[in-house]
């Protein structure tokens, strides 16, 4: 009998948490409908940009093998969401986290360049990988660090 009661309590707790997350996702879907229902069959691109130190903004697009120009209209139309909001949005997709690319974007209305990306000489690609791995950890994409090779979907 104790096991049954414990099971029911655990089930109720899990269902309560699930419905809470669903409510948050539903609210975000009302605010940011463009980030829901994307074709994720080829993966997703999480676009990240900073307007100042420790101020991260995120957008979401279907994955593209093509490089996006940093002035691309598609990027300029992204509505910024926080890391916590992006975590909730990503949780609505049934996709392995290894199929989620991080694309660094230098927003044209910002002169801020993250210190993490300011290097000397030829260490730019390594700094970009470190930065992307930092963002993956921020978004709880726990499939490990991404390999050191440049993503073709990088927004520049």
PyMOL commands that set and color helices and strands:
alter all, ss='L'
color gray80, all
select helices_A, chain A and resi 2-31+33-35+73-76+83-91+97-99+115-117+124-138
alter helices_A, ss='H'
color red, helices_A
select strands_A, chain A and resi 44-52+55-62+100-104
alter strands_A, ss='S'
color yellow, strands_A
deselect
rebuild
show_as cartoon
